[in-house]
Amino acid sequence: MELMLDGKVAVVTGASKGIGLAVTRALVSEGAAVIGGAHAVDNLGEIARVTGVALDLADPLAPALLVQRALDEHGRVDVLVNNVGAVRLRLTGFLDVSDDDFLWSMQMNFLTAVRASRAAIAPMLVQGYGAIVNVASVNAFYQPDGATVDYGAAKAALVNLTKSLAQEFGPRGIHVNAVSPGPVSTDLWLGDDGVAATVAQATGVDVDTARERIVAGMGGFATGRFTTPEEVATVVVMLASERTANVTGTNFVIDGGLIKTT
């Protein structure tokens, strides 16, 4: 299917690895030009039609600077993918989660998207079209324990923001949606400092056992496997397309059947 993204300009936060890198590659494959922001962007230079911008997106000024780079180079912003995010496991429970922990999670997972959206919506309004896709998480509505309580709260705020922006700007040609992955085969879950490794170290088991126990404790996957970054990217790019311009204010779950309720 032709997704009508040829010649479009997209801004992707957290573009250099994991889901963000998969989204960047998928957008390029559909003909879009991408301005990708991340701490390190050396690998983005190898991809045609991608401009990597090295910056710390937690800096309050950085998201707007990233959007401005797209405007400077291309004169427009058609798509914004708010992908950047981070989680720190809190294995000792809620009472050990400080105000600073919550503030850090909100900064990384919510305020980065607020700031990037604020910067991108203004030019989108001028051109009368735009698409925003926020990468949230099943943790926005599903919290099996307190280990990610601050992360879940921040992602819930992101889903709420999605619905609010969709309502306000839908009449002016901007559609806004969220994608909520379950566990994805990225460094966040499977890396040396990821969720499985952190739990393994804390509980005295090997990483594979930790991963299996975590997934079993969450209820297990119907598919029996983690979602891939490319599968998430497919949903994101579909929602960025004019083909889905009347889809807005929706949160799409991609979790291998992890969530059993509707």
Secondary structure as GFF3:
##gff-version 3
##sequence-region A 1 262
A	DSSP	beta_strand	9	13	.	.	.	ID=ss1
A	DSSP	alpha_helix	18	29	.	.	.	ID=ss2
A	DSSP	beta_strand	33	38	.	.	.	ID=ss3
A	DSSP	three_ten_helix	42	46	.	.	.	ID=ss4
A	DSSP	beta_strand	50	54	.	.	.	ID=ss5
A	DSSP	alpha_helix	62	74	.	.	.	ID=ss6
A	DSSP	beta_strand	79	82	.	.	.	ID=ss7
A	DSSP	three_ten_helix	94	96	.	.	.	ID=ss8
A	DSSP	alpha_helix	99	106	.	.	.	ID=ss9
A	DSSP	pi_helix	107	111	.	.	.	ID=ss10
A	DSSP	alpha_helix	112	127	.	.	.	ID=ss11
A	DSSP	beta_strand	130	135	.	.	.	ID=ss12
A	DSSP	three_ten_helix	138	140	.	.	.	ID=ss13
A	DSSP	three_ten_helix	146	148	.	.	.	ID=ss14
A	DSSP	alpha_helix	149	169	.	.	.	ID=ss15
A	DSSP	three_ten_helix	170	172	.	.	.	ID=ss16
A	DSSP	beta_strand	174	181	.	.	.	ID=ss17
A	DSSP	alpha_helix	187	190	.	.	.	ID=ss18
A	DSSP	alpha_helix	195	203	.	.	.	ID=ss19
A	DSSP	alpha_helix	207	217	.	.	.	ID=ss20
A	DSSP	alpha_helix	229	240	.	.	.	ID=ss21
A	DSSP	three_ten_helix	242	244	.	.	.	ID=ss22
A	DSSP	beta_strand	251	254	.	.	.	ID=ss23
###
